[in-house]
Amino acid sequence: MRIKIHCQNRIGILRDMLELLVDYGINVARGEVGGEHGNAVYLHCPNLMNLQLQALRPKIEALQGVFDVRKVGLMPSERHSLELNALLGALEFPVLSVDMAGAIVAANRSAAQLLGVRVDEVPGMSLSRYAEDFDLPELVRANKARINGLRVTIKGDVFLADIAPLQSEHDDSEALAGAVLTLHRADRVGERIYNVRKQELRGFDSIFQSSKVMAAVVREARRMAPLDAPLLIEGETGTGKELLARACHLSSPRGQSPFMALNCAGLPESMAETELFGYGPGAFEGARPEGKLGLLELTTGGTLFLDGVGEMSNRLQAKLVRFLQDGCFRRVGSDEEVFLDVRVICATQLDLSELCAKGEFRQDLYHRLNVLSLHIPPLRECLDGLEPLALHFLDQASRQIGCALPSLSPEALERLAGYHWPGNVRQLENTLFQAASLCEGGVIKPEHIRLPDYGSPQPLGDFSLDGDLDSIVGRFEKAVLQELYQRHPSSRLLGKRLGVSHTTVANKLRGYGIGKDG
């Protein structure tokens, strides 16, 4: 068990605490001083039981300068190690810590994959075994300063290395402990530069607003962004729900804090729960012995974006309700209450109110999420802004491909405008990227616009379009009257249903030989 003792920083207070523990036969495996002003003592007592703590608590709190005693899940150093490991593990590029003898002390998962070993096998391995003509200790001794973009070859692949020497800023000696090595693949530098350029437009400026409907949504979002309350974003797939959520985060007082995202759709319940809430030490078979921080804790002070919230399991819904209500939760396999300050933004393709009516979504969760709400319209309802949006995507595609900017022919634009876009803006972007890669003459033509027909609406079904307009309209009108007359079997009832006089309906029924005159 780990306990936190909130106390004054006075001489002898730790001795007094330890004497009490010795009297009860309690062994202290590790102790740390923490708190904002060094006003807390953390003790790891492996053999301390709950009943013993209940008996000890009043005696410890009776000591001069002690304020309270409580159980905690982690020691400060354990928490720091968890956070550091989580951050390093999330990095896509290799990071290694190397000592002045050239031995690797630690590495993240990406670095271990590069070296072809497990993370726990890395400590003690020699860097020179993998790096060609690269003496890191000698380089650090010679420079004693950070080096960026050094070209190195590791296992036959070329990397650009950033080298940060390990030396205290306040250390007057010239002793060096080693260096942290960060590796970037040289063949992906161009891709990284493009990604940086792509992110230059941030927040609401990154959302294209050529459609009046979309511009109105962004105006609403700008007003809601600074409000520190849950936000629910509804919209079909590919409409840009996460993009809008990021924009709201960046325009809020939390904009400089973390933004974390989790797609709840399709994740098994156990995986979604541990990703979101984390788990305690040894929570289940195969778990890390030190436990794992969840996205909520990594987002402290920032914004958590939950996509596909309508597909959350009942168990996760219950835990999320409690967090939204009390600001606290428990990690999987832990009794410790964790209190956090995180804003939650959720997104869904489903109608949550309809799910609530069916009993498939908790009403209390729906009402807590629906404090602020935005609806992103599908692309088919924003066709007034289709042409400038299409030209914008063509400009992006040509820059990424490295070709001249093609123009969009009127026929190609007509083909785009006549499509139903089940994948919305994301599908339009991908379609135009493909069109730009296929185009050779500098003009996007209809044959360059390749669109699947699945889900295409068929408003007329198998209705025949043979003959001139009058005959087509006549056949359609007769079919409508035949269908509706079965439900409204009189000219008066049918006239009321169609919003015309019963005399008009009676004449048409007589003309088409339908039913009897009402």
C-alpha positions, 0 to 999 in steps of 0.5 A: 500500500502507498500512503500520502501524509500531508504535513509540515516540513519540520525537523524530526517529523519523518522519524516520528512517523517511522517510529509509529510504523515500527511499533506496528511492524510495518516495513517501509520499502520506499519513501519520497518527499513531494507536494507543491512545497515539499509538504507531503511524505509518500511511503510505500509499505508493502505489508500495510493492510487496510485495518492497520491503516485505520488504526494508524491513521488517528495516531499519525494525524495526532503527530505535531504538524501532520494534517491528514493521511490517505491512500494513493495509487502511485508514488510521485516517481512512479507517476512521473515514470508512467507519464514519461513512458506514455509520452515516449511510447506515443512518439512515432520516431525512435528516441534513445538515451546513451551514456558516455560509454556508448551504451544504450540506457533506455529507448522507446518502442519505436527505437526498439523496433528499429534495433529489432529487439524488445524494449526490455532488452535495450539497456546495456546494448552498445550503440556502435553495434548498430551505428556505422562510423558514429562515436556519440560519446566523442561527439558529445565531448567535443561539442558539449551543445545540442546538435540538430540534423546530423546524418547517421546510418543505423542498420543500413538506413539513413537518419537525421539525428538530433542530439541533446547532451545530458548535463544540468544547467546549474552544474558548474563541472564539465561532467556529462552523463550522456545524450538523448538521441532522436532519429528522423528518417531522411527519406520522410523529411519531405513528407514531414515538411508537407505535414507542417505546411498543412497544419499552418492554417489552424483552428477555424481558419482551417475549415473551408466555409464557401457554403452559407450553411457551413459558414453559419455552423462555424459562426455558432462554433466560434461562440461555443468554443470559449465556453467550458462545457461539454459539446456534442457534434453531430454529423455524417461520416467525413463531414469534419467533426474532429476538425471542428472539435480541434478548432473549438479547442484551439479557440478556447482558454484550454488551447495551449493544453493537450487535445487527445482523441479516441474513436470509441466505434469498433473498439472492444469494451475492455480496450476502450476502457483501459485506453480512456481510463488507464489501469492500476499496477497489475490490474489484469494478466498481461498488464504492465506491472507499473500500470498505465495512464489513460487518455483522460489523465494525459489530457489534464487541463485540455480537451478530450475528443470522443468520436463514435460516442453513440457506440459506447458500451453501457459500462463506459457510458456509466463511467463517463457519466460519473466523470462528467458529474463529479470530475473523478473516475477510477482506473481499471483495477484500482480503488483510487479516485482520480480527480481531473479538469478536462473538457469533453467534446463528443461526436456521433453519426447516430441520432442519440435522442432516438437511441435514448428512446430505444433504451440503447443510450443513457438519457442522463449521459445524453443530457450531460453531453448535449449542453452545447450542440452543433450539427455539421450538414452533409456535403449534399446540403452545401452544394452552393460552395462546391466549386470553391471547395473543389478548387481548394482541394485541387490546389492541395492535391497538386502541391502534394503530388508536385504537379501544375494546378489543373483547371476544373471543366464545367462538365466535371463540376456538373458531375460532382454536383450531381453526386450524392456524396455518402463520404462527404467532404473526405470523399470529395478530397480523395476523389479530387486527389485521384483526379489530379493524379490522373489528369495529364492535359491540365484540365479535370474532365468527367472521366477523371472523376471516378465515383462509386454508385453504391448507395446512389438514390433512385427517386423514380425506381423502375418508373419508365421515362419513355415518351414526351414530357406530358405522357411521362407526367401523366403516367406518374400522376396516375400512379400517385393517385392510384397509390393514395386513393387506396388510403384516402378512398374519396375525392374529398379525403384525397383532395384534403391530403393533396391540398387541392379541391375535391372537384379537381381530384374527382376530375382526375380520378374520372379521367384516369378511371380510378375508383368512383366519383366522390 
